[in-house]
Amino acid sequence: MKRTIPSTAAGEWPPAVIAGAFQTGVLGVRSLKRRGVKALCFDCNPAMSGFRSVYGPARLCPNPDEEPQQWLEFMKELAHELGSKAVLIPSSDRYVTAIADHSEMLQDHFLVNPGIRIQGLLAEKQTQYRLAMEHGMPMPQTGMVDTREELLEFSGKLSYPCLIKPWHFREWEKFQADHPLFHQKIAIANSAQELAATYELARPITPSVIVQDIIQGPDQAKRVYLSCYDRAGKRIANAMFRELRCVPLGFGPASVSEPFPDAEADAVCDCFLKKIGYVGICEIEVKWDSRDGQVKLIEANPRLSGGGDAAPYAGVDLCWIHYLEMIGRPLEPISPTGRHFRHIVLRSEGTAIPEYMRAGLLSWKQLLNSYTPPLAFFDFDLRDWRNSLETLVVSIRSLMHALWNGSSKPKSS
């Protein structure tokens, strides 16, 4: 007999705590609260949207990277306040790592994903790529180097331009604000010489870096695989999206995406996660390489994600499904409804539109067509008016700044 997924929580069901108060965390809280679950989020950065949200306010916690013991005390006090074991769901890599590092203690106070160890490995690029290599996940030429000598030796294997990035983007947040790599997720090197020069910039903070070929092809060749696996490793939810625009152009997360069935990309991602025994929510970004026609890994995000917010509009509410699995509710696999729509990240669009126009990849007509309803928004919710107003201000300001400087004019071909 097929089991129907519950639409609302029963009164005695456990509360939920979303680790991270970026917009992804806010939407996780929204999903659960609308279904009757007592839910809240926390973060160490008071600038996050969860502190202004109608679905909050978020709780301010110590930084687990810098003050792990103080963070653990915060978690114990939060558990005591809630009065019963809450489902603990991460929405940022910082908290995936923290929960994985302290899972033994946290399990005494929260319902922690039994697959948190694997999630912790995927949250760091070095271990993520090693898992991919060991389990046959297709990926571009990738090297993990620790010294200038190793970098120079590996540089001959790369195609240029190539990427250089830290094990985790938080590491480059440690640079001074005027440093060329401050707050960057990646850097592009057009030659072996430029790669070596960029490494010298990074070396004082991150002597261990990742260098990688760029997967060739348009942004529309990117796919976003969204899924949830139960504690037995069975897939209980899935959805697939195609990226239409991203920030930065060619490399960033999607600013516009749409449902797009891709059986081969789905099979590649599903196979990888099953091989590593994955449990929980996961987003995998892949791209079809125009050079060899193979779909290849960009990155995996073992948590609630921005791209994952598109799934509920396709009938796959990943946060709710994961919550139900964590509290032991039996579920049959859930697939998308087939509804077509476009998922928009407005703040990113304020930057993406001028970039695509400047590159000659977007006309005003194409822009208007991409906003043809039905639409769903990551960062605009009329009920959450404070964050939505800020989204509109930031988006318009970014777009007007680019237009004022003439940067939105398409290049002639």
Buried (B, 14 or more C-beta within 10 A) or exposed (E): EEEEBBEEBEEEBBBBBBBBBBBBBBBBBBBBBBBBBBBBBBBBBEEBBBBBBBBBBBBBBBBBBEBBEEBBEBBBEBBEEBEEBBBBBBBBBBBBBBBBBBBEEBBEBBBBBBBBEBBBBBBBBBBBBBBBEEEEBBBBBBBBBEEEEBBBEBBEEBEBEBBBBBBBBBBBBEBEEEBEBEEBBBBBBEEBEBBBEBBEBBBEBBEBBBBBBBBBBEBBBBBBBBBBBBEEBEBBBBBBBBBBBBBBBBBBBBBBBBBBEBEEBBEBBBEBBBBBEBBBBBBBBBBBBEEEEBBBBBBBBBBBBBBBBBBBBBBBBBBBBBBBBBBEBEBEEBEBEEEEBBBBBBBBBBBBBBBBBBEEBBEEEEBEEBEEEEBBBBBBBEEBEEBBEBBBEBBEEBBEEBBEEEEBEBEEE
